[in-house]
C-alpha cells in the first residue's frame, strides 16, 4: 500500500511539474503549435534526434559491459543489451534511473546467487562512474565558460553549486580508493553467523568490487571516456531537436545548459524525471533569450524521445528473452 502511494504521488508530481512547464509557456495550445510545427516543417531533424539518442543508450550498455569483463562476471553483451533495454523502460515507471537499476539488480541477484554482491555493485559502479563523468563534464564547461555564467545571474548559483559538488565528489573518491575500508571492517567485532557479520561481509565485497572498477586504469579510464561521449551525445541530441523547432540557441549555449539540466534531472523524484528536466531547461534557456514556449517544446521533444526508446526497450527485452 505504501509503495503504491509513493508511485501514485510520483506520477501526480510529474503531471503537476509538466503542467507548470506548459503553463509558463503560454498553455497547451501554444506548446502543441510549436511541436506541430517541428513535425510538419522539419521531420528529418526530429527523426534524427530520436535515432541519435540510441548512441547514448549504447554508451551506457558498453560502460557496464567493460566493468563486467574486468570483474569476470557471467553476463554477455547480449544480456547487457536486454537488461539495459528493460531498465530504460522501467526508468519511465519509477523515480529517475532508480527504477531500471532496481530491476536489473533484482534480475542479476536472482539468476547469479554466488556473484550477487559483485553484480549488483557493478550496476552501482556503472552509474557512479557516469555521475562522476557528468560532474567533471559540467565543472569543465563551467570553467571554460566562466564569463558566460557571469553574464547570466540565474546561472551563477548553478555554477557555484556544481563546484561544491565537484569538490565533494573528489574528496569522496579519495576516501573510497585510498582508505582501506576492509582493514577497518576486520577490526569490528561481530558474532559469528550473525546478521551483522553478513552485512559487514557484503559491505567489504561491495567496496572491493567498486575499488577494482575505479582503480584499474584501462577499465576506469575506458568507462569514464565512454561516459563523456555519452554526455556529448546528449548535447547533440538536444541541438538536433532544437533545429526542428528553429530555435536560435547555439550549440555552445546548449553545451552549457543541457548537461546541467540532465545533472539536476538525475535526482530521483518523478517517473523518468518528468517535469524536472523540462523546468530546469526552460528556466536556463530563458537566460540565453529562448522563449519559454520554445524551450518547453524542446523539453517535451526530449521527453518524447525517452518515452519512444522506453517502448523500444520493452520490445527488445521481450524479443531477446523469447529467443533465449
Wavefront OBJ file of the C-alpha trace (Angstrom):
o trace
v 0.000 0.000 0.000
v 2.804 2.368 0.891
v 4.640 1.545 -2.343
v 1.521 2.200 -4.435
v 1.012 5.521 -2.667
v 4.586 6.645 -3.409
v 4.324 5.617 -7.065
v 0.978 7.400 -7.386
v 2.386 10.515 -5.736
v 5.394 10.471 -8.102
v 3.102 10.313 -11.156
v 0.910 13.128 -9.849
v 4.004 15.250 -9.177
v 5.237 14.577 -12.718
v 1.913 15.770 -14.153
v 1.998 18.895 -11.964
v 5.573 19.761 -12.982
v 4.871 19.193 -16.681
v 1.733 21.278 -16.310
v 3.821 24.092 -14.810
v 6.162 23.980 -17.815
v 3.231 24.201 -20.245
v 1.545 26.968 -18.238
v 4.700 29.118 -18.217
v 4.942 28.558 -21.971
v 1.503 30.076 -22.557
v -0.687 26.993 -22.452
v -1.054 23.651 -24.149
v -2.289 25.185 -27.411
v 0.887 27.242 -27.800
v 3.186 24.312 -26.982
v 1.204 21.971 -29.263
v 1.579 24.524 -32.061
v 5.368 24.562 -31.584
v 5.551 20.759 -31.609
v 3.254 20.524 -34.629
v 5.449 22.982 -36.484
v 8.543 20.872 -35.768
v 6.923 17.690 -37.105
v 5.470 19.392 -40.187
v 8.430 21.581 -41.188
v 11.455 19.566 -40.076
v 10.529 15.906 -39.572
v 14.055 14.913 -40.633
v 15.588 16.657 -37.607
v 13.022 15.117 -35.272
v 13.702 11.598 -36.556
v 17.493 12.118 -36.495
v 17.372 13.417 -32.927
v 15.321 10.433 -31.782
v 17.528 7.904 -33.592
v 20.773 9.513 -32.418
v 19.732 9.004 -28.792
v 20.374 5.288 -29.307
v 24.107 6.100 -29.237
v 23.642 7.389 -25.694
v 21.978 4.135 -24.643
v 24.728 2.012 -26.178
v 27.306 4.104 -24.325
v 25.673 3.045 -21.056
v 25.491 -0.593 -22.147
v 29.157 -0.663 -23.162
v 30.252 1.107 -19.984
v 28.584 -1.580 -17.875
v 29.991 -4.391 -20.028
v 33.551 -3.076 -19.598
v 33.165 -3.294 -15.823
v 31.659 -6.784 -16.029
v 34.580 -8.070 -18.112
v 37.132 -6.707 -15.655
v 35.286 -8.362 -12.775
v 34.958 -11.658 -14.722
v 31.212 -11.708 -14.141
v 28.955 -14.102 -16.104
v 26.986 -11.694 -18.325
v 27.297 -11.443 -22.092
v 26.953 -8.234 -24.105
v 23.606 -9.571 -25.301
v 22.477 -9.840 -21.672
v 23.593 -6.263 -21.046
v 21.549 -5.015 -24.014
v 18.420 -6.818 -22.828
v 18.738 -5.731 -19.202
v 19.597 -2.147 -20.126
v 16.634 -2.017 -22.521
v 14.255 -3.274 -19.833
v 15.893 -0.940 -17.325
v 15.311 2.095 -19.547
v 11.643 1.142 -19.838
v 11.377 0.819 -16.055
v 13.050 4.213 -15.640
v 9.875 5.739 -17.070
v 7.809 3.951 -14.422
v 9.985 4.525 -11.360
v 11.792 7.575 -9.928
v 14.662 8.666 -12.159
v 17.111 5.943 -13.126
v 16.464 4.009 -9.920
v 13.546 2.045 -11.332
v 15.644 0.440 -14.062
v 18.600 -0.175 -11.772
v 16.416 -1.926 -9.205
v 15.006 -4.223 -11.890
v 18.475 -5.039 -13.252
v 19.839 -5.628 -9.753
v 16.918 -7.898 -8.863
v 17.380 -9.998 -12.008
v 21.151 -10.478 -11.680
v 20.843 -11.209 -7.964
v 18.210 -13.881 -8.589
v 19.945 -15.578 -11.530
v 23.515 -15.447 -10.169
v 23.318 -16.014 -6.382
v 27.045 -16.795 -5.997
v 28.045 -13.495 -7.637
v 25.098 -11.493 -6.345
v 27.065 -8.821 -4.482
v 29.574 -8.245 -7.291
v 26.884 -7.987 -9.998
v 24.711 -5.580 -8.044
v 27.790 -3.496 -7.199
v 28.759 -3.403 -10.895
v 25.417 -1.702 -11.626
v 26.100 0.851 -8.887
v 29.678 1.328 -10.192
v 28.415 1.938 -13.733
v 26.024 4.608 -12.504
v 28.637 6.119 -10.205
v 31.250 6.457 -12.957
v 28.612 8.014 -15.198
v 27.761 10.512 -12.466
v 31.445 11.309 -11.860
v 31.941 11.952 -15.573
v 28.866 14.171 -15.677
v 30.012 16.291 -12.743
v 33.512 16.606 -14.221
v 31.983 17.438 -17.617
v 29.779 20.177 -16.182
v 32.586 21.551 -13.989
v 34.897 21.761 -17.021
v 32.203 23.542 -19.029
v 31.639 25.981 -16.162
v 35.355 26.787 -16.094
v 35.613 27.161 -19.856
v 32.539 29.403 -19.955
v 33.151 31.370 -16.768
v 32.218 34.710 -18.343
v 29.056 33.206 -19.806
v 27.814 32.402 -16.296
v 28.763 35.846 -15.009
v 26.704 37.478 -17.739
v 23.630 35.467 -16.707
v 22.912 35.883 -12.961
v 20.467 32.946 -12.968
v 23.334 30.596 -13.791
v 25.778 31.775 -11.133
v 24.046 29.755 -8.398
v 24.147 26.618 -10.549
v 27.845 27.110 -11.227
v 28.698 27.557 -7.560
v 26.660 24.507 -6.549
v 28.389 22.342 -9.138
v 31.817 23.457 -7.990
v 30.887 22.396 -4.456
v 29.581 19.074 -5.759
v 32.796 18.631 -7.739
v 34.976 19.183 -4.660
v 32.803 16.876 -2.553
v 32.974 14.166 -5.211
v 36.768 14.385 -5.412
v 37.006 14.028 -1.621
v 34.624 11.044 -1.687
v 36.652 9.340 -4.441
v 39.858 9.783 -2.469
v 38.275 8.269 0.652
v 36.811 5.418 -1.381
v 40.027 4.485 -3.168
v 42.840 5.421 -0.770
v 41.385 4.298 2.561
v 41.454 0.536 3.191
v 37.906 0.078 4.455
v 38.343 -3.693 4.509
v 41.036 -3.275 7.158
v 38.746 -1.162 9.328
v 35.868 -3.597 8.827
v 38.024 -6.502 10.025
v 38.514 -4.739 13.375
v 34.788 -4.615 14.062
v 33.777 -7.354 16.462
v 30.639 -9.201 15.428
v 29.058 -12.504 16.415
v 29.884 -15.392 14.059
v 26.967 -16.262 11.820
v 25.010 -13.217 12.913
v 23.244 -10.718 10.697
v 25.880 -8.068 11.400
v 28.621 -10.367 10.138
v 26.701 -10.948 6.903
v 26.100 -7.228 6.398
v 29.769 -6.486 7.070
v 30.848 -9.173 4.579
v 28.562 -7.703 1.896
v 29.952 -4.235 2.602
v 33.558 -5.412 2.204
v 32.834 -7.341 -1.014
v 30.966 -4.356 -2.448
v 33.796 -1.986 -1.581
v 36.417 -4.323 -3.055
v 34.384 -4.650 -6.268
v 33.902 -0.897 -6.540
v 37.581 -0.277 -5.833
v 38.612 -2.617 -8.665
v 36.323 -0.730 -11.060
v 37.710 2.654 -10.012
v 41.425 1.866 -9.764
v 42.141 -0.260 -12.834
v 43.446 2.339 -15.331
v 42.053 0.851 -18.549
v 38.715 -0.132 -17.052
v 38.084 3.106 -15.181
v 39.567 5.221 -17.981
v 37.527 3.470 -20.664
v 34.289 3.733 -18.698
v 34.999 7.394 -17.945
v 35.687 8.277 -21.595
v 32.544 6.455 -22.740
v 30.603 8.449 -20.140
v 31.979 11.711 -21.540
v 30.949 10.573 -25.023
v 27.514 9.775 -23.578
v 27.106 13.340 -22.311
v 28.318 14.843 -25.595
v 25.783 12.717 -27.494
v 23.001 14.027 -25.246
v 24.000 17.618 -26.069
v 23.989 16.796 -29.790
v 20.508 15.272 -29.425
v 19.264 18.485 -27.842
v 20.879 20.500 -30.640
v 19.336 18.386 -33.427
v 15.893 18.615 -31.836
v 16.334 22.376 -31.377
v 16.893 22.685 -35.141
v 13.498 21.076 -35.752
v 11.942 23.886 -33.680
v 14.077 26.531 -35.431
v 15.452 27.724 -32.103
v 18.111 30.410 -32.207
v 20.046 28.803 -29.344
v 23.633 27.973 -30.287
v 25.431 24.682 -29.733
v 27.816 26.448 -27.344
v 24.877 27.509 -25.178
v 23.316 24.048 -25.211
v 26.708 22.652 -24.236
v 26.341 24.629 -21.012
v 22.612 24.314 -20.375
v 21.669 20.723 -21.277
v 24.317 18.927 -19.133
v 23.250 20.975 -16.116
v 19.592 20.154 -16.786
v 20.478 16.453 -17.116
v 22.519 16.525 -13.909
v 19.696 18.072 -11.897
v 17.349 15.562 -13.549
v 19.450 12.734 -12.085
v 17.692 13.372 -8.766
v 15.067 10.604 -8.474
v 11.799 12.467 -7.948
v 9.304 11.542 -10.665
v 8.963 8.691 -13.208
v 11.537 9.360 -15.923
v 12.222 12.620 -14.050
v 9.263 14.037 -15.972
v 8.812 17.738 -15.334
v 12.108 18.225 -13.503
v 14.340 18.303 -16.582
v 11.817 20.390 -18.515
v 11.515 23.047 -15.787
v 15.287 23.422 -15.407
v 15.750 23.537 -19.178
v 13.029 26.168 -19.522
v 14.462 28.469 -16.856
v 18.053 28.160 -18.038
v 17.289 28.642 -21.724
v 15.318 31.760 -20.806
v 18.619 33.236 -19.595
v 20.006 32.990 -23.140
v 16.950 34.513 -24.783
v 14.940 31.419 -25.736
v 11.188 31.901 -25.399
v 9.511 29.657 -22.852
v 7.121 28.115 -25.355
v 10.113 27.080 -27.486
v 12.114 25.682 -24.564
v 9.015 23.832 -23.337
v 8.622 22.250 -26.767
v 12.303 21.245 -26.766
v 11.996 19.673 -23.313
v 8.879 17.758 -24.331
v 10.564 16.570 -27.533
v 13.420 15.168 -25.463
v 10.973 13.579 -23.043
v 9.120 12.038 -26.005
v 12.437 10.658 -27.242
v 12.962 8.958 -23.882
v 9.433 7.544 -23.998
v 9.894 6.176 -27.524
v 13.113 4.421 -26.541
v 11.431 3.121 -23.381
v 8.812 1.396 -25.540
v 11.543 0.086 -27.859
v 13.403 -1.127 -24.766
v 10.368 -3.105 -23.602
v 10.031 -4.706 -27.046
v 13.750 -5.521 -27.259
v 13.695 -7.026 -23.769
v 10.730 -9.245 -24.620
v 12.065 -10.379 -28.035
v 15.574 -11.161 -26.761
v 14.147 -13.077 -23.818
v 11.835 -15.126 -26.033
v 14.737 -16.162 -28.255
v 16.893 -17.261 -25.342
l 1 2 3 4 5 6 7 8 9 10 11 12 13 14 15 16 17 18 19 20 21 22 23 24 25 26 27 28 29 30 31 32 33 34 35 36 37 38 39 40 41 42 43 44 45 46 47 48 49 50 51 52 53 54 55 56 57 58 59 60 61 62 63 64 65 66 67 68 69 70 71 72 73 74 75 76 77 78 79 80 81 82 83 84 85 86 87 88 89 90 91 92 93 94 95 96 97 98 99 100 101 102 103 104 105 106 107 108 109 110 111 112 113 114 115 116 117 118 119 120 121 122 123 124 125 126 127 128 129 130 131 132 133 134 135 136 137 138 139 140 141 142 143 144 145 146 147 148 149 150 151 152 153 154 155 156 157 158 159 160 161 162 163 164 165 166 167 168 169 170 171 172 173 174 175 176 177 178 179 180 181 182 183 184 185 186 187 188 189 190 191 192 193 194 195 196 197 198 199 200 201 202 203 204 205 206 207 208 209 210 211 212 213 214 215 216 217 218 219 220 221 222 223 224 225 226 227 228 229 230 231 232 233 234 235 236 237 238 239 240 241 242 243 244 245 246 247 248 249 250 251 252 253 254 255 256 257 258 259 260 261 262 263 264 265 266 267 268 269 270 271 272 273 274 275 276 277 278 279 280 281 282 283 284 285 286 287 288 289 290 291 292 293 294 295 296 297 298 299 300 301 302 303 304 305 306 307 308 309 310 311 312 313 314 315 316 317 318 319 320 321 322 323 324
